[in-house]
Amino acid sequence: MAETATQVETVTAPAGGPGAAKSRSRWLSLGVRVVVIAAIAAGMTWSVVSQWPDVRQTWLDLAWPSVVLAVLAVLAGMFANSMAWRAAAADLEHRVSVPAALRICMVGQLGKYIPGSVWAYVLQMELGRRAGLPRARAFLATLVALGLGVVAALGVGLLSLPSLLDATAETGAEYAEPVRVALYIVAVLFPIALICAIPAVLTRLIQLTLKVLRRPPLQHKLTLPGVLRVVGWSALGYTLFGVHLWLLANAQAAPGLGGLLRSIGSFAIAMTVGMFAFLSPSGLGVREAVLVATMAPFLVDAGGIGAATGIALASRLIFTVADLLAAGIAALSGVRQLRRGAPTDALPDDGDAAVVVEQVPAPRSGADQAAAPVTTR
């Protein structure tokens, strides 16, 4: 009986092969994360330190129950904005769980503390990719939520237009010119935003963007219910942000129901024009100027413009605290998910899909197959 010898050829992987490349990529990714976290921490620290001298006295004079309620109102508004982003992603054919949407939005928004206006969007795209969204769709969800949020903000801002128009008529007021700039921006943005919010128009804009990005087009048009969900969540978010401003003013005066409506409308306008006003006249930020113009009439006995300016700066400081709290809570939910052993939700980008090659052994003869051991995984 002839004896058949089987030769086994051992192939040694060259040094610096796929394993080494994967290790380098892991270390590079870790290094980038450390740099981003350090940049965010530095930006947030600078934001607090630079504002503290101006806001210190106002902050100490505020009633702590009002401060706590104001922080809770801001956190609730951030949750509503995250739900608006989730609704936008759903209308773009990608469903995202609530915890994943909170991580994408609340952790991603920390990128705004890094110099440059693009980092928050970049961070949200990367977090979206980890949640299973292609980068292009995550970016589009952010743009849709941002654009429809402008529609909601300007609609809510109508509540404060009378008081802001009165503020521009006050001669000698240091906030009059910035408020006038804010109203010009609103006048230009509102009709454009309304037209772009029409589902058919918005769908064409998105298809054009996907074509430019060389990504697959949407399989259906954006729907009116989907657009209304985004606008509704955004309007709720701006309303809650305005409530936080009213709570701060209520700690030093009694604005009443009229003050509440003006606080909601003015804060919505202030946040919107703050994204588009790159230069601020009179050395005063447009966002703060709008808030001062709204609060000053209610704070005449508490210090007038000085007290209103302090509240506007205290509002920005509260947003910094709320950003940190929201991001921490959202990040902890992800850590708990990993500890429970939940499967990862990361998927490759549609433009960077990973190719998995399965090595299949060459066919054997019948005798070899009978003698070969069976390996079970």
Backbone torsions as a table, in degrees:
resi	resn	phi	psi	omega
1	MET	NA	124.1	-177.2
2	ALA	-71.9	138.9	-178.0
3	GLU	-104.1	126.9	-176.2
4	THR	-100.3	124.9	178.6
5	ALA	-93.0	135.2	179.8
6	THR	-107.7	121.2	178.9
7	GLN	-98.3	133.2	179.2
8	VAL	-108.8	121.2	-180.0
9	GLU	-96.7	125.4	-179.6
10	THR	-99.7	124.7	179.5
11	VAL	-108.8	121.2	-179.4
12	THR	-92.2	126.7	179.6
13	ALA	-66.8	132.5	-179.4
14	PRO	-65.2	149.3	178.0
15	ALA	-62.7	142.2	-178.6
16	GLY	77.7	23.0	179.7
17	GLY	-79.4	-154.5	-177.1
18	PRO	-58.5	-37.2	-179.9
19	GLY	-62.5	-44.8	179.3
20	ALA	-66.5	-38.3	178.8
21	ALA	-64.7	-38.4	178.4
22	LYS	-66.4	-39.0	178.3
23	SER	-64.4	-43.0	178.3
24	ARG	-62.9	-40.6	179.3
25	SER	-63.4	-38.8	179.6
26	ARG	-65.0	-44.2	179.8
27	TRP	-66.9	-37.7	177.9
28	LEU	-64.5	-41.8	178.3
29	SER	-62.6	-41.4	178.2
30	LEU	-63.7	-41.2	179.2
31	GLY	-63.3	-41.4	178.6
32	VAL	-63.5	-41.4	179.6
33	ARG	-63.3	-41.5	179.7
34	VAL	-62.8	-42.6	179.9
35	VAL	-64.2	-43.8	-179.5
36	VAL	-63.7	-44.8	179.5
37	ILE	-62.4	-41.9	179.3
38	ALA	-64.3	-39.8	179.4
39	ALA	-66.0	-40.4	178.3
40	ILE	-65.0	-44.6	179.4
41	ALA	-61.3	-41.8	178.9
42	ALA	-65.1	-41.1	179.3
43	GLY	-64.5	-42.1	179.8
44	MET	-67.9	-39.7	178.4
45	THR	-63.0	-44.1	179.0
46	TRP	-63.5	-38.2	-179.8
47	SER	-61.6	-43.4	-179.3
48	VAL	-70.7	-46.7	-176.4
49	VAL	-64.1	-40.1	-177.0
50	SER	-70.0	-28.9	-178.4
51	GLN	-89.5	-21.2	-169.9
52	TRP	-60.3	-42.7	-179.6
53	PRO	-58.6	-35.6	-178.6
54	ASP	-80.6	-25.5	-172.2
55	VAL	-106.2	-6.2	-171.4
56	ARG	-56.1	-53.1	-175.1
57	GLN	-65.6	-42.7	177.9
58	THR	-62.0	-41.8	-178.7
59	TRP	-62.1	-43.0	-179.3
60	LEU	-69.6	-26.6	-179.7
61	ASP	-82.7	-14.2	-178.3
62	LEU	-72.8	145.5	175.0
63	ALA	-74.4	129.3	-175.0
64	TRP	-62.5	-35.2	174.5
65	PRO	-58.5	-37.2	177.8
66	SER	-66.8	-38.3	179.2
67	VAL	-65.1	-45.1	-179.8
68	VAL	-62.9	-44.8	178.5
69	LEU	-64.1	-36.2	178.6
70	ALA	-65.1	-41.5	177.3
71	VAL	-62.7	-43.1	178.7
72	LEU	-62.9	-38.3	178.3
73	ALA	-64.6	-40.3	178.2
74	VAL	-65.5	-43.1	178.5
75	LEU	-61.4	-41.2	177.6
76	ALA	-64.3	-38.6	177.1
77	GLY	-65.0	-37.8	176.9
78	MET	-65.2	-37.9	176.0
79	PHE	-61.5	-43.9	179.5
80	ALA	-62.3	-41.1	178.1
81	ASN	-65.2	-35.5	176.5
82	SER	-64.9	-37.8	177.1
83	MET	-68.3	-31.8	174.8
84	ALA	-64.3	-42.6	177.0
85	TRP	-62.6	-42.1	179.6
86	ARG	-63.1	-40.2	177.7
87	ALA	-65.0	-37.2	177.2
88	ALA	-65.3	-42.4	178.3
89	ALA	-63.6	-38.2	179.3
90	ALA	-64.1	-39.2	179.0
91	ASP	-73.8	-14.4	174.9
92	LEU	-96.4	19.9	172.2
93	GLU	76.6	23.3	177.0
94	HIS	-134.8	116.4	178.6
95	ARG	-92.9	131.6	-178.2
96	VAL	-123.6	137.5	178.6
97	SER	-66.9	159.7	-179.5
98	VAL	-61.9	-47.7	178.2
99	PRO	-59.0	-40.1	179.5
100	ALA	-65.8	-40.1	178.2
101	ALA	-63.3	-38.6	178.3
102	LEU	-65.2	-40.8	178.6
103	ARG	-65.1	-42.7	-178.5
104	ILE	-62.4	-46.6	-174.4
105	CYS	-80.3	-47.3	-172.6
106	MET	-76.9	-36.7	174.6
107	VAL	-77.3	-39.4	-178.1
108	GLY	-64.0	-32.0	-177.0
109	GLN	-69.5	-13.5	176.4
110	LEU	-64.9	-18.4	178.1
111	GLY	-62.9	-17.3	-179.8
112	LYS	-69.7	-15.8	178.4
113	TYR	-83.1	-7.4	173.8
114	ILE	-87.9	134.2	-179.7
115	PRO	-53.5	134.1	-174.7
116	GLY	107.1	142.6	-173.0
117	SER	-91.4	2.7	-172.1
118	VAL	-99.4	-15.4	-169.1
119	TRP	-68.9	-33.1	177.5
120	ALA	-62.0	-39.8	179.7
121	TYR	-69.6	-39.3	178.3
122	VAL	-62.7	-44.1	-179.5
123	LEU	-65.3	-39.5	178.1
124	GLN	-66.2	-36.1	177.4
125	MET	-63.6	-42.6	-179.6
126	GLU	-67.7	-42.1	177.4
127	LEU	-66.3	-35.7	175.8
128	GLY	-64.0	-38.7	178.4
129	ARG	-63.0	-39.0	178.7
130	ARG	-66.6	-24.4	178.2
131	ALA	-89.5	3.4	176.2
132	GLY	102.9	3.3	179.1
133	LEU	-93.6	137.7	169.1
134	PRO	-61.1	148.8	-176.6
135	ARG	-56.8	-41.4	-177.6
136	ALA	-62.5	-41.1	-178.8
137	ARG	-70.9	-37.7	176.9
138	ALA	-62.6	-40.9	178.0
139	PHE	-64.2	-42.4	179.5
140	LEU	-66.8	-37.8	176.8
141	ALA	-60.6	-39.8	177.7
142	THR	-65.2	-43.7	-179.7
143	LEU	-65.0	-42.9	179.6
144	VAL	-63.8	-45.4	178.7
145	ALA	-62.8	-38.4	179.3
146	LEU	-67.3	-46.4	-178.3
147	GLY	-65.1	-46.5	178.8
148	LEU	-71.0	-26.7	173.9
149	GLY	-64.4	-35.2	175.8
150	VAL	-62.8	-41.5	177.2
151	VAL	-59.8	-47.1	179.8
152	ALA	-63.1	-43.1	-177.9
153	ALA	-63.4	-44.2	-178.8
154	LEU	-69.1	-33.1	175.4
155	GLY	-65.9	-45.2	176.8
156	VAL	-65.7	-32.8	-178.5
157	GLY	-65.0	-15.7	177.4
158	LEU	-60.7	-22.7	-179.6
159	LEU	-64.4	-25.8	-175.2
160	SER	-108.2	2.3	-177.0
161	LEU	-58.3	-43.9	-179.8
162	PRO	-57.2	-45.2	-178.5
163	SER	-68.2	-35.1	179.6
164	LEU	-71.3	-35.9	176.0
165	LEU	-65.4	-37.6	176.2
166	ASP	-64.9	-35.2	-179.2
167	ALA	-66.2	-35.4	179.9
168	THR	-70.7	-21.3	-178.9
169	ALA	-84.3	-10.4	-178.9
170	GLU	-76.8	114.3	-179.4
171	THR	-75.9	135.1	178.0
172	GLY	87.1	-8.3	179.2
173	ALA	-72.9	131.5	-175.8
174	GLU	-69.1	-19.3	-179.3
175	TYR	-95.3	-2.8	-173.8
176	ALA	-63.1	-45.6	-177.2
177	GLU	-66.9	-45.9	175.7
178	PRO	-60.1	-37.4	177.8
179	VAL	-65.6	-38.0	177.2
180	ARG	-62.2	-41.3	176.3
181	VAL	-61.6	-41.6	178.9
182	ALA	-61.0	-41.8	179.9
183	LEU	-68.5	-34.0	174.6
184	TYR	-62.2	-43.9	179.7
185	ILE	-62.8	-41.8	178.2
186	VAL	-62.1	-43.3	-178.6
187	ALA	-61.7	-34.3	-179.5
188	VAL	-80.5	-40.6	-173.3
189	LEU	-74.3	-38.6	-169.5
190	PHE	-59.4	-51.1	179.7
191	PRO	-64.7	-37.1	178.3
192	ILE	-64.1	-44.2	-179.4
193	ALA	-64.0	-39.1	179.4
194	LEU	-63.7	-41.3	179.4
195	ILE	-65.8	-43.9	-178.5
196	CYS	-69.2	-19.3	-179.8
197	ALA	-80.1	-11.6	175.8
198	ILE	-63.9	125.8	-173.4
199	PRO	-51.9	-42.3	-179.3
200	ALA	-64.3	-42.1	179.0
201	VAL	-67.6	-43.4	-179.8
202	LEU	-63.3	-38.2	178.1
203	THR	-62.9	-42.9	179.0
204	ARG	-63.3	-41.1	178.9
205	LEU	-63.0	-40.1	179.9
206	ILE	-69.2	-41.7	177.9
207	GLN	-61.8	-38.1	177.7
208	LEU	-65.4	-41.3	179.0
209	THR	-64.5	-42.9	177.8
210	LEU	-63.5	-35.7	177.5
211	LYS	-65.9	-42.3	178.0
212	VAL	-63.6	-38.7	179.6
213	LEU	-80.1	-3.2	-179.9
214	ARG	59.1	48.3	177.9
215	ARG	-119.1	158.3	-179.0
216	PRO	-60.2	142.4	-179.3
217	PRO	-74.5	166.3	174.4
218	LEU	-66.5	146.5	179.8
219	GLN	-87.9	-11.7	177.1
220	HIS	-149.2	165.4	179.6
221	LYS	-78.4	153.4	172.7
222	LEU	-64.6	144.3	-173.6
223	THR	-101.8	154.8	176.1
224	LEU	-63.5	-42.7	176.2
225	PRO	-60.6	-37.8	178.5
226	GLY	-64.7	-43.6	178.2
227	VAL	-63.4	-41.9	-179.6
228	LEU	-65.6	-34.0	177.3
229	ARG	-64.0	-43.5	178.8
230	VAL	-62.7	-47.0	-179.3
231	VAL	-63.2	-40.5	-179.2
232	GLY	-64.2	-47.3	177.9
233	TRP	-62.3	-41.0	179.8
234	SER	-64.3	-43.1	178.9
235	ALA	-61.7	-39.0	177.1
236	LEU	-63.9	-41.1	178.5
237	GLY	-61.4	-46.0	179.4
238	TYR	-66.7	-34.0	176.8
239	THR	-62.3	-44.3	179.7
240	LEU	-67.1	-35.4	175.4
241	PHE	-63.1	-40.0	177.4
242	GLY	-66.6	-34.4	177.1
243	VAL	-62.5	-38.1	179.9
244	HIS	-64.1	-37.3	178.2
245	LEU	-66.4	-41.4	179.1
246	TRP	-63.5	-37.2	178.3
247	LEU	-64.0	-39.0	178.3
248	LEU	-66.5	-43.0	178.4
249	ALA	-67.6	-34.1	-178.5
250	ASN	-68.8	-18.4	178.0
251	ALA	-72.9	-18.4	-179.0
252	GLN	-120.5	-14.9	-179.4
253	ALA	-148.6	-165.8	179.7
254	ALA	-132.4	79.9	-175.9
255	PRO	-64.5	-27.6	179.8
256	GLY	75.6	-170.4	-178.1
257	LEU	-65.5	-40.6	177.7
258	GLY	-60.7	-39.6	177.1
259	GLY	-65.7	-34.5	177.6
260	LEU	-63.5	-46.7	179.6
261	LEU	-63.5	-40.3	179.0
262	ARG	-68.3	-36.3	178.7
263	SER	-63.8	-43.4	179.8
264	ILE	-63.6	-49.0	-178.1
265	GLY	-66.4	-43.6	-176.7
266	SER	-68.7	-36.9	179.7
267	PHE	-68.1	-36.3	176.8
268	ALA	-62.5	-44.4	178.3
269	ILE	-67.1	-41.7	-177.4
270	ALA	-61.4	-43.8	-179.6
271	MET	-68.1	-34.3	-178.8
272	THR	-71.2	-50.0	-177.4
273	VAL	-69.8	-23.2	176.5
274	GLY	-62.6	-25.6	178.5
275	MET	-77.5	-21.0	-173.2
276	PHE	-113.8	-13.3	-179.2
277	ALA	-92.4	102.0	-176.6
278	PHE	-86.8	-25.5	178.0
279	LEU	-119.8	136.2	-178.0
280	SER	-117.9	116.8	179.5
281	PRO	-64.4	159.6	175.6
282	SER	61.5	15.0	178.7
283	GLY	68.0	16.7	-178.1
284	LEU	-119.2	132.3	179.4
285	GLY	-61.6	142.0	-178.4
286	VAL	-62.5	-40.6	180.0
287	ARG	-60.3	-48.3	-179.9
288	GLU	-66.0	-35.8	-179.6
289	ALA	-63.2	-42.3	178.5
290	VAL	-63.0	-42.3	-179.9
291	LEU	-67.1	-39.5	178.4
292	VAL	-63.9	-43.2	179.5
293	ALA	-61.5	-30.7	-179.8
294	THR	-79.4	-40.9	-173.2
295	MET	-85.0	-28.5	-173.2
296	ALA	-54.7	-43.1	-179.5
297	PRO	-61.3	-26.2	-178.8
298	PHE	-89.3	-9.9	-174.3
299	LEU	-116.6	26.2	-178.5
300	VAL	-59.1	-44.1	-177.8
301	ASP	-77.9	-15.6	-177.2
302	ALA	-100.8	4.4	179.9
303	GLY	130.1	-3.3	175.4
304	GLY	62.0	-129.3	-175.1
305	ILE	-62.9	-37.9	179.4
306	GLY	-61.0	-45.0	178.5
307	ALA	-66.4	-39.2	179.0
308	ALA	-64.8	-39.7	177.6
309	THR	-63.8	-41.2	177.5
310	GLY	-61.5	-40.0	178.6
311	ILE	-67.5	-38.8	178.0
312	ALA	-61.9	-41.6	178.2
313	LEU	-71.9	-36.4	175.6
314	ALA	-63.0	-35.7	176.8
315	SER	-60.8	-43.4	179.1
316	ARG	-65.5	-37.8	178.2
317	LEU	-65.8	-39.4	177.6
318	ILE	-64.0	-37.7	176.7
319	PHE	-63.0	-37.4	178.1
320	THR	-63.7	-44.8	177.8
321	VAL	-62.5	-44.1	-179.1
322	ALA	-65.9	-38.3	176.3
323	ASP	-57.7	-44.6	-178.6
324	LEU	-66.7	-43.6	179.3
325	LEU	-64.0	-45.6	-177.8
326	ALA	-63.4	-44.7	179.7
327	ALA	-63.9	-39.7	178.9
328	GLY	-64.5	-43.9	179.2
329	ILE	-63.8	-44.2	179.9
330	ALA	-64.6	-40.5	179.9
331	ALA	-67.0	-38.6	178.9
332	LEU	-63.7	-33.9	177.4
333	SER	-63.5	-35.4	176.6
334	GLY	-69.5	-37.1	178.0
335	VAL	-64.8	-42.1	178.6
336	ARG	-63.2	-35.9	178.7
337	GLN	-64.0	-40.7	179.2
338	LEU	-68.1	-38.2	-179.7
339	ARG	-67.2	-29.9	177.1
340	ARG	-75.9	-6.0	179.7
341	GLY	79.8	21.8	179.4
342	ALA	-67.2	145.1	180.0
343	PRO	-64.9	147.3	-180.0
344	THR	-67.4	145.5	-179.2
345	ASP	-102.0	13.6	-179.2
346	ALA	-79.3	133.9	176.1
347	LEU	-129.7	151.7	178.0
348	PRO	-69.2	150.8	177.5
349	ASP	-63.1	150.3	179.8
350	ASP	-66.0	-23.2	177.6
351	GLY	-92.6	-10.5	-177.9
352	ASP	-128.9	41.8	-175.5
353	ALA	-63.7	135.5	-179.6
354	ALA	-78.8	142.8	179.1
355	VAL	-104.9	118.1	-179.0
356	VAL	-101.6	121.8	-178.4
357	VAL	-106.2	121.7	179.3
358	GLU	-97.9	125.9	179.7
359	GLN	-83.1	119.7	-179.0
360	VAL	-108.8	124.3	-178.9
361	PRO	-67.0	154.7	179.0
362	ALA	-65.5	151.0	-179.3
363	PRO	-62.3	143.3	179.2
364	ARG	-109.0	166.0	175.6
365	SER	-74.9	169.7	-178.3
366	GLY	-61.2	-40.7	-179.1
367	ALA	-67.1	-39.6	179.6
368	ASP	-65.1	-39.8	180.0
369	GLN	-64.6	-35.4	-179.7
370	ALA	-69.9	-34.0	-177.8
371	ALA	-86.3	-15.7	-175.5
372	ALA	-72.8	136.0	177.2
373	PRO	-68.9	153.1	178.3
374	VAL	-100.0	125.5	-178.2
375	THR	-105.5	127.4	179.8
376	THR	-112.8	129.9	177.6
377	ARG	-100.8	NA	NA
